[in-house]
Amino acid sequence: MNAPVIHRDILKLHVAAVEAMRPLRFLGLLPRGTVGHVDVKDESALEFLADKSEGLSLMDLCGAEMELGRSLGRNVGIILRSGLRDAEIETIPALAEPTRAVR
């Protein structure tokens, strides 16, 4: 079963809603398989790169994944740029497709 395509403007609205509720700023959409805690076989899952703001807790991060996943109707994984190490610091942000890009 193929996941329905999410219109870019709708995706941006849902991302902005989560940003308004949680101390996160989404930087981009990552290719499938980048986030380790999302099942690679889940073809409908979306994976994001984000920056944390002051006060972000693990509960906030998990809540953001759940809220965004619920509103988009698919699994969502978020990794924080501050959690990247070594070669990941350059390679993963280079893979991110900006969520704010107009298409």
N, C-alpha and C positions, 0 to 999 in steps of 0.2 A: 504494500500500500504506500503510495506516495503522499508525503505531507503537502497540504495546500501551501501555495506561495503566499507569503505575507507581503502586502504592499508596503513599500519603503516608508511612506508617510505615516501609516498606522504603526509600524515598528518604532519610529521616532517618537510618536505620541506615548506609547507604552513605556519606552525607555525614559522619557522625560518625567512621566508620572512616578516611576520608581526612584529616580534621582531626587524628586521633590520630597519623597518620604524617607529616604535613607541617605546617610552621609557618603554617597558614591558619585563619581562622575564617569560615565561610560566613554571609553575612548574609541572602541571599534569592535566589529564583529570578526571573530577568528574562524579559520577553517576548521571543519569537523575533525575531531581527534586531537586538538591542541590541549584542551582542558582534561586533565587526568581523571577526574571524578565523574565524567559523563561517558556513558557507554558508547563506544565507537560504532557499534552496530545500529544505534538509534539514529536513523537517517533524518529524522525530523528535528533533532536537538539543535539548539543554537548555543554558541559559545562566545563569550564576550571578554574583552580586556577592559579593566576599569582602574581608576585611581581612587584611593580611599581619602576621605576627608577626616578631620579631627573628630574623634568620638566613635568611629566605626568599630563595632564589636563583631565577633563571629556570628552572633545571633542576627545582627543586621545584615550581614553578607548572606547568610542562609535564607533569611526572610526575603531579601531582594531576589534571590534565585527563585524562590517559591512564588512570589507575587508576579514576577515577570513571566514565569512559566505558566501560571494559571491564566494570566491575561492573554498570552499568545497561544495557549492550548498545546504546549509541547515542553519537553524538558529543557532547562536552561542551566548553563554552567558559567560561572564568572571567576576569572583569575585576576588578582591584583598586580599591577605593575611593580609595586614595592616588594612583592613576594618572589619576583624573578631573580635568578642567580646566574652568574657566570655568562655563558654564551647566550642564554635565554634573554638577557637584558637587551640585546640588539636584535636577535632573530624573531622573537615573538611579536614585539610591536611592529616590526616590518611586515608581518603577515596580516595585521589588522586592517580591515576595511572600515574607514571611519563611519560611525553611526550618524554623524551629522551631515554627511555628504549629500548634496542634492543630486538626484538622478532622475 
